[in-house]
């Protein structure tokens, strides 16, 4: 089980590499973490404004960086 910081950094690195993507594709590309771990982290990061979630279709949602986010900086509550 990874720490909050490990999960955040993995998500940020994957989004830097691939750009905006469907959450399910993000989860498939990060098999080290459970779907629940990723979902909770993405949800928390989107609520804090560090990630952007869009619901472009009836099913699923896109994960991306907001224009003003520094994706390399872990959150202050990480690892807590």
Residue pairs with C-beta under 8 A, 6 or more apart in sequence:
1 37
2 10
2 32
2 33
2 37
3 78
3 79
4 41
4 75
4 77
4 78
4 79
4 80
5 74
5 78
5 79
7 33
7 37
7 38
7 41
8 41
8 45
8 74
8 75
8 78
9 74
10 30
10 32
10 33
11 26
11 30
11 38
11 41
11 42
11 45
11 51
11 63
12 71
12 72
14 21
14 26
14 29
14 30
15 21
15 26
15 51
15 63
15 64
15 65
15 71
16 71
18 25
18 29
19 64
20 62
20 63
20 64
20 65
21 62
21 63
21 64
22 60
22 61
22 62
22 63
23 38
23 39
23 42
23 53
23 60
23 61
23 62
23 63
24 60
26 38
26 42
26 63
27 33
27 35
27 38
27 39
30 38
42 51
42 53
42 63
44 75
45 51
45 75
46 52
46 53
46 63
48 75
49 66
49 69
50 65
50 66
50 69
50 71
50 75
51 63
51 64
51 65
51 66
51 69
52 63
52 64
52 65
52 66
53 61
53 62
53 63
54 61
54 62
54 64
55 61
55 62
56 62
65 71
